[in-house]
Amino acid sequence: MRTVGLMAMALVVGLVVAALPARAHAQKNDGQTQVVTLKVSGMTCGGCEAAVKMAAKKIDGVKDVKASSDHGTAEVRFDTSKTSAEAIAAAITKYSGFKAEAPKTAKNKK
């Protein structure tokens, strides 16, 4: 019974995210590719992960997203000339319904 409820919730979240605008506002930075791990609260299943991924991918400059409900994180690779970790976290929070937080200092990964 709980599984059916979670699946229904994931479907609704997916439909809501799909109806969002194609791209959110992005900030300008230094033009490098960066990988950041965001803390995301409240994810419990694959549907939640999908909602977080779809919300992050709405941001211009986001190249790849890996979300983990088990770890409560989203690893995002993005172009820093088009957006920032803070803008991506804000978009995930706004569009997915899950609270995302950027680390205080995002470090470049190669």
The 8 nearest C-alpha neighbors of each residue, nearest first, counted from 0:
[[1, 3, 2, 4, 5, 6, 7, 8],
 [0, 2, 4, 3, 5, 6, 7, 8],
 [3, 1, 5, 4, 0, 6, 7, 44],
 [2, 4, 6, 0, 1, 5, 7, 8],
 [5, 3, 1, 7, 2, 6, 8, 0],
 [4, 6, 8, 2, 7, 3, 9, 1],
 [5, 7, 9, 3, 8, 4, 2, 10],
 [6, 8, 10, 4, 5, 9, 3, 11],
 [7, 9, 5, 11, 10, 6, 12, 4],
 [10, 8, 46, 6, 12, 7, 11, 47],
 [11, 9, 13, 7, 8, 12, 14, 6],
 [10, 12, 14, 8, 13, 9, 15, 7],
 [13, 11, 9, 15, 14, 10, 16, 8],
 [14, 12, 10, 16, 11, 15, 50, 9],
 [13, 15, 17, 11, 12, 16, 10, 18],
 [14, 16, 12, 18, 17, 13, 11, 19],
 [15, 17, 13, 19, 18, 14, 12, 94],
 [18, 16, 14, 15, 19, 13, 53, 20],
 [17, 19, 15, 16, 14, 20, 21, 13],
 [20, 18, 16, 17, 21, 15, 94, 57],
 [21, 19, 22, 18, 23, 57, 17, 16],
 [20, 22, 57, 19, 23, 58, 18, 17],
 [23, 21, 57, 58, 20, 59, 24, 56],
 [22, 24, 58, 57, 25, 59, 21, 20],
 [25, 23, 22, 26, 58, 59, 86, 82],
 [24, 26, 82, 81, 23, 59, 86, 58],
 [25, 27, 82, 81, 83, 28, 24, 86],
 [28, 26, 80, 81, 82, 25, 79, 29],
 [27, 29, 80, 79, 30, 81, 26, 82],
 [28, 30, 80, 79, 31, 27, 78, 81],
 [31, 29, 80, 79, 28, 78, 32, 81],
 [32, 30, 79, 78, 29, 33, 80, 28],
 [31, 33, 78, 77, 79, 76, 30, 34],
 [32, 34, 107, 77, 76, 108, 31, 78],
 [35, 33, 76, 75, 108, 107, 77, 74],
 [34, 36, 75, 74, 105, 37, 33, 76],
 [35, 37, 74, 73, 75, 72, 38, 34],
 [38, 36, 101, 73, 72, 100, 39, 74],
 [37, 39, 72, 100, 99, 71, 40, 73],
 [40, 38, 99, 72, 71, 98, 37, 97],
 [41, 39, 98, 97, 71, 42, 99, 38],
 [40, 42, 97, 43, 39, 98, 71, 68],
 [43, 41, 68, 47, 40, 44, 71, 48],
 [42, 44, 68, 41, 47, 45, 69, 48],
 [45, 43, 47, 46, 68, 42, 48, 5],
 [44, 46, 48, 47, 49, 68, 43, 9],
 [47, 45, 9, 49, 48, 44, 50, 10],
 [46, 48, 50, 42, 44, 45, 49, 9],
 [47, 49, 45, 51, 66, 46, 50, 52],
 [50, 48, 46, 52, 47, 51, 53, 45],
 [49, 51, 47, 53, 48, 52, 13, 95],
 [50, 52, 54, 48, 49, 53, 95, 91],
 [51, 53, 49, 55, 50, 54, 64, 56],
 [54, 52, 56, 50, 55, 51, 49, 57],
 [53, 55, 51, 91, 57, 52, 56, 94],
 [56, 54, 52, 57, 53, 91, 58, 87],
 [55, 57, 53, 58, 54, 61, 52, 64],
 [56, 58, 22, 55, 54, 21, 23, 59],
 [59, 57, 22, 23, 56, 55, 61, 60],
 [60, 58, 61, 22, 81, 57, 25, 23],
 [59, 61, 78, 81, 77, 82, 62, 58],
 [62, 60, 77, 56, 59, 58, 63, 76],
 [61, 63, 77, 76, 60, 64, 78, 56],
 [64, 62, 76, 75, 61, 65, 77, 56],
 [65, 63, 75, 74, 52, 66, 76, 73],
 [64, 66, 74, 73, 75, 67, 63, 52],
 [65, 67, 73, 48, 72, 74, 64, 52],
 [68, 66, 69, 70, 72, 71, 73, 48],
 [67, 69, 71, 42, 43, 70, 44, 48],
 [70, 68, 67, 71, 43, 42, 72, 44],
 [71, 69, 67, 72, 68, 66, 38, 73],
 [72, 70, 68, 39, 67, 69, 40, 38],
 [73, 71, 38, 39, 67, 70, 37, 66],
 [72, 74, 66, 37, 65, 36, 75, 67],
 [73, 75, 36, 65, 35, 64, 37, 66],
 [74, 76, 64, 35, 34, 63, 73, 77],
 [77, 75, 34, 63, 62, 33, 61, 64],
 [78, 76, 61, 62, 60, 33, 32, 79],
 [79, 77, 32, 60, 80, 81, 31, 30],
 [78, 80, 30, 28, 82, 31, 81, 83],
 [81, 79, 30, 28, 27, 29, 78, 82],
 [80, 82, 27, 60, 79, 78, 26, 25],
 [83, 81, 26, 25, 79, 27, 60, 80],
 [84, 82, 86, 85, 79, 87, 26, 81],
 [83, 85, 87, 86, 101, 88, 35, 82],
 [84, 86, 88, 83, 87, 101, 89, 100],
 [87, 85, 89, 83, 88, 84, 90, 82],
 [86, 88, 90, 84, 89, 85, 55, 91],
 [89, 87, 99, 85, 91, 90, 86, 100],
 [88, 90, 86, 92, 87, 91, 93, 85],
 [91, 89, 93, 87, 92, 88, 94, 86],
 [92, 90, 88, 54, 95, 94, 93, 89],
 [91, 93, 98, 89, 97, 90, 99, 96],
 [94, 92, 90, 91, 96, 95, 89, 97],
 [93, 95, 91, 54, 90, 92, 96, 16],
 [96, 94, 91, 97, 50, 51, 92, 54],
 [95, 97, 92, 94, 93, 98, 91, 12],
 [98, 96, 92, 95, 40, 41, 99, 39],
 [97, 99, 92, 40, 39, 96, 100, 91],
 [100, 98, 39, 88, 92, 38, 91, 97],
 [99, 101, 38, 88, 37, 39, 102, 98],
 [102, 100, 37, 85, 84, 88, 103, 38],
 [101, 103, 104, 105, 100, 37, 36, 38],
 [102, 104, 101, 105, 100, 85, 84, 106],
 [105, 103, 102, 106, 101, 84, 35, 107],
 [104, 106, 102, 35, 103, 107, 84, 101],
 [107, 105, 104, 108, 35, 33, 34, 102],
 [106, 108, 33, 34, 109, 105, 32, 35],
 [109, 107, 34, 33, 106, 35, 32, 76],
 [108, 107, 33, 34, 32, 106, 76, 31]]
